[in-house]
Amino acid sequence: MRGRYFVLIIVLSGVFMSVLDSVALNIALPAITSDFGVSVAQAQWVVTSYLLTQTCLLIVAGKISERTGQARMFTVGLVVFTISSLLCGLSINLTQLVFFRVLQGIGASMLFSVSTSIIFLSFDVTDRGKAMGFLGSTVAVGAMLGPVIGGFLVGTLGWQSIFFVNVPTGTVAALAAVKILKIDEYLVDKLDMDLPGTALWIISMSSLMLMLGWLGQDGVLTRPIIIAFIVFIISLISFIRRESTTSSPLLDISVFKVKRFTLVGLSMIMFFLSMSMITILGPFYYEGVLDFDPTIVGLIFMVMPAVTMLGAPLVGKMYDSKRFRPYTITGHLIRAGSFFLMAYGFLILSPLLTVVSFFIMGIGSSLFQTPNNTEMMLALPREKSGLASSIQATARNLSMAMGISVATILMTLLMGSMDYGAISGGPLVGELARSVAIATVFSGVISIVGAAISRKTWGLIRREDGTVPVRLEKD
């Protein structure tokens, strides 16, 4: 398709803007708390409202794109995200900021629900892997630069600048999208939106995200968590029954009967589950045990995305030329080894060993992400690419939230507390190091489970598609 690299640049601009905004905002929370005179718990809703809205609406946006078109959905998402960013920066109190963050979450759901699918449909088998590699690299760069750019903007121009910086970027990207972003896609003649199913889906995802968030915050079961869990189970069962019987489901449950699709999705969940655990636990170790400055900790956590930034496009090119290789199995196993090595480094208080582990982890992540994302899209028919893309984004968000909750629960079970202020610099420092090491070993075990799932998936792919070197379609 002509102009596909312009399409790629537009999509990557939107993805980068959203990832950078999400990561940088964590740096701005103390300033927001101080500026509005609110508590930390209240300020957290600036983050929670965005993630909650995005996760609930990814599937909904993907469904609507079947009628509107994925290119149009992405373009409107850019406009909504840009305008809401401006409004976030202009907010004069926390209530306004949270409301506009909800709008921003709506825009982000429109962007992320179709971004992978647009790239997938814009490139053929000769360079699709390379393009998907650039997507993974862009996410890594956004995660890597987020703390740096966020710290600079907040320190020099105030927290509002984190939102204002999206306005020129989003405006240019939206104008370019209106003119350039056109892809060949299948559109339905009429959108039959299952409103009861949509309501049940939003209720189930909202209760699940709130439950995971509260678990991550408290680390123990409380009445709100139990209530949220009950609501989640009832609404999820009701949703599945509804989608299995209605003629126009919001989510086609039958796609999960495609074994390849489900297995690839499970492998991805294992990846992000283990990754988010170390992301939440690492700072506790470096600052609480080694007494590192937060700036140093930020530099350490840049190692893995830096490796992924360089490695993902290279793996994408390898995948394009030699698809039938055990990339994801190898990626999971390398990551498992890096987790075990990191756990040992935590135990013997060796910063160098943990930094080396992050480097190795980046190699494993590069090997895993592009092939796994592409195979998830290939597992379903081309006309269901939008659904596959939205399911992929939803599963990624949920697995990251699950990882934070699992890490918190493990630390609470091992130490009886996640009160960093009470642990840092005190007699429990050694216990903290041991507990983080044990939790890191658990991440390694999760990666081994992911490798086993990928091994089963790889066998299916080779049996079903392996009779030819590449798929013979030309998009």
C-alpha positions in Angstrom: 0.0 0.0 0.0 1.3 3.4 -1.0 2.1 5.7 1.8 2.2 2.9 4.4 5.2 4.4 6.2 3.3 7.7 6.6 0.5 5.7 8.1 3.0 4.1 10.4 4.4 7.5 11.5 0.9 8.8 12.3 0.0 5.7 14.3 3.3 5.7 16.2 2.9 9.4 17.0 -0.4 8.8 18.7 0.9 5.7 20.5 4.0 7.6 21.7 2.0 10.6 22.9 -0.3 8.4 24.9 2.4 6.2 26.5 4.6 9.3 27.3 1.7 11.0 28.9 0.8 8.0 31.1 4.3 7.5 32.3 5.2 11.2 32.8 2.0 11.8 34.8 3.3 9.6 37.7 6.1 12.2 38.1 3.6 15.0 38.3 1.3 13.5 41.0 3.2 15.1 43.9 2.9 18.5 42.3 -0.8 18.0 41.5 -1.4 16.9 45.1 0.3 20.0 46.4 -1.2 22.4 43.9 -4.8 21.3 44.6 -4.3 20.7 48.3 -5.6 17.1 48.2 -4.4 13.8 49.6 -2.3 11.3 47.7 -5.3 8.9 47.6 -7.5 11.5 46.0 -4.8 12.5 43.5 -4.4 8.8 42.5 -7.8 9.1 40.8 -6.1 11.2 38.1 -4.3 7.9 37.1 -7.0 5.5 38.0 -9.8 7.2 36.1 -7.8 7.2 32.9 -6.8 3.6 33.1 -10.3 2.5 34.1 -11.9 4.3 31.2 -9.4 3.1 28.7 -9.7 -0.6 29.7 -13.5 -0.6 29.8 -13.9 1.0 26.3 -11.2 -0.7 24.3 -13.5 -3.5 23.2 -16.4 -1.1 22.7 -14.3 1.2 20.4 -13.1 -1.8 18.5 -16.7 -2.9 17.9 -17.7 0.6 16.7 -14.8 0.7 14.3 -16.3 -2.2 12.4 -18.8 0.3 11.1 -16.9 3.6 11.2 -13.6 2.2 10.0 -10.4 1.8 12.0 -8.7 4.8 10.3 -11.6 7.1 11.2 -11.7 5.7 14.8 -8.0 6.4 15.2 -8.4 9.9 13.8 -11.3 10.8 16.0 -9.3 9.3 18.9 -6.4 11.7 18.2 -8.8 14.7 18.2 -10.5 13.6 21.5 -7.1 12.9 23.1 -5.6 16.2 22.0 -8.6 18.4 23.1 -8.9 16.6 26.4 -5.2 17.1 27.0 -5.6 20.8 26.6 -8.6 20.8 29.0 -6.6 18.7 31.6 -3.9 21.4 31.6 -6.5 24.1 32.0 -8.2 22.4 35.0 -8.5 24.5 38.1 -9.4 21.8 40.6 -9.1 18.0 41.0 -12.7 17.3 40.0 -12.2 18.9 36.6 -8.9 17.2 36.1 -10.3 13.8 36.8 -13.3 14.5 34.5 -11.1 15.5 31.6 -8.8 12.5 32.3 -11.9 10.3 31.7 -12.3 12.1 28.3 -8.6 11.5 27.6 -9.1 7.8 28.5 -11.9 7.7 25.9 -9.6 9.1 23.3 -6.8 6.7 24.3 -9.2 3.7 24.0 -10.0 4.8 20.5 -6.3 5.0 19.6 -5.1 1.8 21.2 -8.1 -0.4 20.1 -7.1 -0.1 16.5 -3.5 0.9 16.4 -2.1 -2.6 16.1 -4.7 -3.5 13.5 -4.0 -0.5 11.3 -0.3 -1.3 11.2 -1.1 -5.0 10.5 -3.4 -4.1 7.6 -1.1 -1.5 6.1 1.9 -3.9 5.6 2.2 -7.2 3.9 4.1 -10.3 5.0 7.4 -9.0 3.6 7.8 -6.1 6.1 4.9 -6.5 8.6 7.2 -7.8 11.4 9.5 -4.8 11.0 6.6 -2.4 11.2 5.2 -4.2 14.3 8.8 -4.0 15.7 8.7 -0.2 15.4 5.4 -0.2 17.4 7.1 -2.1 20.2 10.1 0.2 20.0 7.9 3.3 20.2 6.2 2.0 23.4 9.6 1.3 24.8 10.9 4.8 24.0 7.8 6.4 25.5 8.3 4.4 28.7 12.0 5.2 28.8 11.7 8.9 28.2 8.5 9.5 30.2 10.2 9.9 33.6 13.0 12.1 32.1 10.7 14.4 30.1 8.1 14.4 32.9 10.6 15.5 35.5 12.0 18.2 33.3 8.6 19.6 32.4 7.2 19.5 35.9 10.4 21.1 37.3 10.5 23.9 34.8 7.0 24.6 33.5 4.7 22.9 36.0 2.5 19.8 35.9 0.2 21.4 33.3 3.0 21.2 30.7 2.8 17.4 30.6 -0.7 17.8 29.1 0.0 20.9 27.0 2.9 19.2 25.2 0.4 16.8 23.6 -1.5 19.7 21.9 0.9 20.6 19.0 1.9 16.9 18.5 -1.7 15.7 18.5 -2.9 18.6 16.2 -0.3 17.8 13.6 -0.9 14.1 13.8 -4.7 14.6 13.5 -4.4 16.9 10.5 -2.1 14.4 8.8 -4.4 11.5 9.7 -7.4 13.3 8.0 -5.4 13.5 4.8 -3.2 10.4 4.8 -4.7 7.7 7.1 -6.6 5.5 4.7 -6.5 1.7 4.7 -8.3 -1.2 3.0 -10.7 -2.6 5.6 -13.9 -4.5 5.9 -16.9 -2.4 7.1 -20.3 -3.7 8.2 -23.4 -2.2 6.6 -25.1 -1.6 10.0 -23.8 -1.5 13.5 -25.9 -3.6 15.8 -24.6 -2.5 19.2 -25.5 -4.9 22.0 -26.3 -2.3 24.7 -27.1 -4.7 27.5 -23.9 -6.6 26.7 -22.0 -3.3 26.6 -23.3 -2.3 30.0 -22.4 -5.7 31.5 -18.9 -5.5 30.0 -18.3 -2.0 31.4 -19.6 -3.1 34.9 -17.4 -6.2 34.9 -14.2 -4.4 33.8 -14.8 -1.5 36.1 -15.3 -3.7 39.1 -12.2 -5.8 38.1 -10.0 -2.8 37.7 -11.2 -1.2 41.0 -10.6 -4.5 42.8 -7.1 -4.8 41.4 -6.4 -1.2 42.2 -7.6 -1.5 45.8 -5.6 -4.8 46.2 -2.5 -3.0 44.9 -3.1 -0.2 47.4 -4.0 -2.2 50.5 -2.5 -5.6 49.9 -5.2 -7.2 52.0 -8.9 -8.1 51.5 -11.3 -5.4 52.5 -15.0 -5.0 52.2 -14.9 -2.9 49.1 -12.6 -5.4 47.4 -14.9 -8.3 48.3 -17.9 -6.4 47.0 -16.1 -5.5 43.7 -15.1 -9.1 43.3 -18.7 -10.3 43.7 -19.9 -7.7 41.2 -17.2 -8.7 38.8 -18.1 -12.4 38.9 -21.8 -11.8 38.5 -21.5 -9.3 35.7 -18.9 -11.4 33.9 -21.0 -14.5 34.0 -24.0 -12.5 32.8 -22.0 -11.0 30.0 -20.7 -14.3 28.8 -24.3 -15.8 28.8 -25.5 -12.7 27.0 -22.8 -12.7 24.3 -23.3 -16.5 23.7 -27.0 -16.1 22.9 -27.4 -12.7 21.2 -27.2 -12.4 17.4 -25.1 -9.2 17.5 -22.6 -9.6 20.4 -20.3 -6.9 21.5 -17.5 -9.4 21.9 -17.6 -12.5 19.7 -16.9 -15.2 22.3 -16.2 -17.7 19.6 -12.8 -16.2 18.9 -11.6 -17.8 22.1 -12.4 -21.2 20.6 -9.5 -20.5 18.2 -6.8 -22.2 20.2 -3.9 -20.3 18.6 -5.5 -17.0 19.4 -6.2 -17.9 23.0 -2.8 -19.4 23.6 -1.0 -16.4 22.1 -3.1 -14.1 24.3 -2.3 -16.2 27.5 1.4 -16.0 26.6 1.2 -12.2 26.4 -0.6 -12.1 29.7 2.3 -14.0 31.3 4.7 -11.5 29.8 3.1 -8.3 31.1 2.1 -9.9 34.4 5.8 -10.7 35.2 7.0 -7.4 33.9 4.7 -5.2 35.9 5.7 -7.1 39.1 9.3 -6.1 38.8 8.3 -2.6 37.8 6.5 -2.1 41.0 8.9 -3.9 43.3 12.2 -2.7 41.9 12.0 0.9 43.3 11.3 -0.4 46.8 14.5 -2.4 46.6 16.8 0.3 45.1 15.5 3.1 47.3 14.7 1.1 50.5 17.7 -1.3 50.6 20.4 0.4 48.6 19.3 3.9 49.4 19.6 5.0 45.8 18.5 8.4 44.7 15.2 8.3 42.6 17.2 9.7 39.6 19.6 6.8 39.7 16.6 4.3 39.9 15.1 6.0 36.9 18.3 5.5 34.9 18.5 1.8 35.9 14.9 1.3 34.8 15.8 2.8 31.4 18.1 -0.1 30.6 15.5 -2.6 29.6 13.4 -0.3 27.3 16.6 1.1 25.7 17.5 -2.5 24.7 14.0 -3.2 23.5 14.0 0.1 21.5 16.9 -1.1 19.5 16.1 -4.8 19.5 12.4 -4.9 18.6 12.9 -3.6 15.0 15.8 -6.0 14.4 13.7 -9.0 15.6 10.9 -7.7 13.4 13.2 -8.0 10.4 14.3 -11.5 11.4 10.6 -12.5 11.8 9.8 -11.2 8.3 12.5 -13.3 6.7 12.2 -16.4 9.0 8.8 -16.5 10.6 8.9 -20.1 11.8 11.4 -19.8 14.6 10.8 -20.2 18.4 11.1 -16.4 19.1 8.5 -16.2 21.8 9.7 -19.4 23.6 13.3 -18.1 23.6 12.2 -14.7 24.7 10.3 -16.1 27.7 13.2 -18.3 28.7 15.7 -15.5 28.5 13.5 -13.4 30.6 13.0 -16.2 33.1 16.8 -16.5 33.4 17.1 -12.7 33.8 14.6 -12.8 36.7 16.4 -15.5 38.5 19.7 -13.7 38.0 18.1 -10.5 39.3 16.8 -12.3 42.3 20.3 -13.5 43.1 21.6 -9.9 42.7 18.9 -8.6 45.0 20.0 -11.2 47.7 23.7 -10.4 47.5 23.1 -6.7 47.2 24.8 -6.4 43.8 23.5 -3.4 41.8 25.7 -4.4 38.8 24.2 -7.8 38.6 20.6 -6.4 38.6 21.5 -3.9 35.9 22.9 -6.8 33.8 19.7 -8.6 34.4 17.7 -5.7 33.1 19.9 -5.7 29.9 19.2 -9.4 29.4 15.5 -8.9 30.1 15.5 -6.3 27.3 16.8 -8.9 24.9 14.1 -11.4 25.9 11.5 -8.7 25.6 12.6 -7.8 22.1 12.4 -11.5 21.0 9.0 -11.9 22.4 6.9 -8.8 21.7 6.9 -8.4 17.9 6.4 -12.1 17.0 3.8 -12.6 19.6 1.8 -9.5 18.7 1.9 -10.4 15.0 0.9 -14.0 15.6 -2.1 -12.8 17.6 -3.3 -10.8 14.7 -2.7 -13.7 12.2 -4.6 -16.1 14.4 -8.0 -14.6 13.4 -9.4 -13.8 9.9 -8.4 -10.4 8.4 -11.9 -9.0 8.9 -11.6 -9.6 12.7 -8.3 -7.7 13.0 -10.0 -4.8 14.8 -11.4 -7.2 17.4 -8.0 -8.9 17.8 -6.3 -5.5 18.3 -8.8 -4.4 21.0 -8.6 -7.7 22.8 -4.8 -7.5 22.8 -4.9 -4.0 24.3 -7.4 -4.9 26.9 -5.5 -8.0 28.0 -2.3 -6.0 28.2 -3.9 -3.4 30.6 -5.5 -6.1 32.8 -2.4 -8.2 33.1 -0.3 -5.1 34.1 -2.9 -4.3 36.8 -2.9 -7.9 37.9 0.9 -7.9 38.2 0.9 -4.9 40.5 -1.8 -6.6 42.7 0.1 -9.9 42.8 3.4 -8.1 43.7 1.7 -6.2 46.5 0.0 -9.4 47.9 3.3 -11.3 47.8 5.1 -8.5 49.7 2.3 -8.4 52.3 2.4 -12.1 52.8 6.2 -12.2 53.0 6.6 -9.1 55.2 3.2 -8.3 56.6 3.5 -4.7 55.3 4.1 -2.6 52.2 4.7 0.5 54.3 7.8 1.7 52.6 8.3 4.5 55.1 8.5 2.0 58.0 10.9 -0.3 56.2 13.4 2.1 54.5 16.6 2.5 56.4 15.3 0.4 59.3 16.0 -3.1 60.7 13.7 -4.7 58.1 15.9 -3.8 55.2 17.4 -7.2 54.9 13.9 -8.7 55.0 12.8 -6.4 52.3 15.7 -7.5 50.0 14.8 -11.2 50.7 11.1 -10.6 50.0 11.7 -8.7 46.7 14.1 -11.5 45.6 11.4 -14.2 46.3 8.8 -12.2 44.4 11.3 -11.8 41.5 11.7 -15.6 41.4 8.0 -15.8 41.2 8.2 -13.6 38.1 10.7 -16.0 36.6 8.3 -18.9 37.2 5.5 -17.0 35.4 7.9 -16.5 32.5 8.6 -20.3 32.4 4.8 -20.9 32.3 4.7 -18.4 29.4 7.4 -20.3 27.6 5.4 -23.5 28.0 2.3 -21.8 26.5 4.4 -20.4 23.7 5.8 -23.9 23.0 2.4 -25.3 22.5 1.4 -22.3 20.3 4.5 -22.7 18.2 3.6 -26.3 17.5 0.1 -25.3 16.4 1.5 -22.6 14.1 4.0 -25.0 12.5 1.3 -27.6 11.9 -1.2 -25.1 10.5 1.0 -22.7 8.6 4.4 -24.3 8.5 4.1 -26.0 5.1 5.1 -22.8 3.4 7.8 -20.3 4.4 5.4 -17.4 4.7 1.8 -16.7 4.2 1.0 -16.1 0.6 -1.5 -13.3 0.9 -0.6 -9.8 -0.3 -2.5 -7.1 1.5 
